Amino acid sequence: MDKNKKKTLTISTDLKKKIDTSVISSGKKKSFLVEKKKHFKSNKQFNRNNPKIGLEPNQDFKKKNFARKFAEQKATKDFIKKDASPASKGKLKLKAPIDKRDFKLTVSRALNVEEIEIKQRSLASVKRARLKEKKAKPEIEDKKEFKKVIRDVKIPEQITIQELSNRMAEKSSEIIKFLFNMKVVATINHNIDKDTAEYIVKEFGHKPILEEKPIMDLENKKDTIKGDLKKRPPVVTIMGHVDHGKTSLLDSLRNTNVVSGEFGGITQHIGAYQVKTGKNELITFIDTPGHAAFTEMRARGSKITDIVVLVVAADDGIKPQTVEAINHAKAAKVPIIVAINKCDLPNKNIAKIKNEMMKYELVSEDLSGDTLFVEVSATKKTNLDKLKESIVLQSELLDLKASFTGVAEGVVIESKIDKGKGPVSTVLVSNGLLKKGDFFVCGNTWGKIRAMISHDGKMIDHAYPSTPVEILGMNSSVNAGADFLVTENEEKAKEIHEFRGQNSGQKNKLFAKDKATLFEKGANKKELNIVIKSDVQGSSEAIKNAIIKIDHNEVKPNIILSDIGMINETDVNLAKASNAILIGFNVKPNREAKKIAEEQKIDIKYFNIIYETIDFVEKNLSGLLDPEIKEKVLGSAEVKKIFKVTNAGKIAGSKVTDGEIRSKSKARIIRDGTVVYEGEIASLFREKNSVKEVKNGFECGISIKDFIDFKEKDVIESYISEKIERTI
């Protein structure tokens, strides 16, 4: 065999180029031609020196595999070094123990010019060995014992599990597990009361410290009032029945015309003003609506007032809201001055009014009583000075005093959201000196006074007791009747606000529970979803209370939202999602809301008079009522003979005995006094002609839809059903 002749080896690989190997052994030069073929397609011999190893195409797979392995082993032997010693000349010696994988020829081995090295351990095998060695060793861990740190944990009225875990420096999962063992399922965001939190803190080995309740209420704040007490102007609330002239009387006292600006001549919200007497003494007047829906506003007005001026029309006398105002004043223990208005009218009856007032323990001075009665005329401005003098006299008897220095406090009379100013509240200062820049807490919000506006629209820097002012600087709107309290600094204001938020959360939970109970009781009632946006808080409150009072066995109103401010896109989307009617009281939608309402075809109803709003809601509730079905009998006929007509089935030959029989009307078949079928008259015949109706005494043919089982002497009764709409 020619030594210089190249040997050819075919291997299975994806490479497509031919690779010539150089001589690997140190003594002799050899070369290999590696032809790349994807599969062994030929059945030629793999070794020319061994012609016996030839494979036929039809031999089994084992022989093919054996030939492949033999070729790999023969090629691999050329990579093995021969022993250099004479004794072992010609013998092959491997540098490493022979492994069956060492005989496998790869491309990397064919290209490697180095000698066969000892097989290197893989990284995975090293890791496995180390892990095995580690498991074999005895597990000895030196655990250091750390002493548990006992912490002082402050506990408020309410706290979340997450916050409690942070204060204790414990895992929140451990607290949740502890509660679960107590059969309480909770998450990290759940609120727990102070008693439960205190118990948990003790169980975890810490020391609970209950946070002191900050001064939140005006009752507790009164003891801290500093400064000398001085005489303050009286706060007078004008009350009475609707359209008895309350606002007109106030306009005459102020020389203004407020009533002209009220829609329908009805006051829709509380107004506060100051009037000077002839002796330059100030009187603060609060005007309340007289409509029945404003009960809450009148009750609130009586609580923040010193004197009530009860306006009664001389021609109309005592009315329901008059009696209601008397009851509010007596409940608040406030003295009453009766102002009999419209005394210039010819049909006045003052004596009758005084006599009727005696029923309510209001006896005039001329009848040996102690109640001041003043006959006035708002239009003619008659006896207005006498009314002022009576108010001043009554206030002197009350000896009204307050501190003009120190921390200010007051009550919110009205609240609204102004387009340019944001949340605005009218506050009546009851004590202390209110200054621009003061931090305050008011109801469920807090803020800093950015500006103060007097009742006549002037910017002021301070306000004394009994002074109504508009406050700008609240973070959000506040409910009318909320208490107003100035704090030392911003931190104190936030603290009180947070505390009130926690308490209100508890109240809301209770309210939600009560609400759910109510829903369960009225589960079968149809609901009318309502979204209300109003200009001021008082009107929103009045509308809401009036709607809630609407009671019916089958339907009920469901107020989803009652808020103040302009109608925005959120309100429109809420009304769309909940299929609710959207009501705007003295407000309009913004541009985006109007566009969405037009696209979604949502009808926004606008009102400026409260009783029109209530009437609209009642009308929509009436639309939910199922109509009353009333049945009206048209007539009856007796079956005399039965005919069979082609393509028409059986026809009952009948004679009308009462009223008339009308085609397409409802019918019932009466047999022996029992109704056997109810259906519809399909056709009506008279002398083979189709007719619409047959009168009493005439004969006719009657076919009933889906009924052919007529018998003689059957009575066919024709009737119609009328739907009668119902109202609340």
Order of alpha helices (4+ residues) and beta strands (2+ residues): beta-beta-beta-alpha-alpha-alpha-beta-beta-alpha-alpha-beta-alpha-beta-alpha-beta-beta-alpha-beta-beta-alpha-beta-alpha-beta-alpha-beta-alpha-beta-beta-beta-beta-beta-beta-beta-beta-beta-beta-alpha-beta-alpha-beta-alpha-beta-alpha-beta-alpha-beta-beta-beta-beta-beta-beta-beta-beta
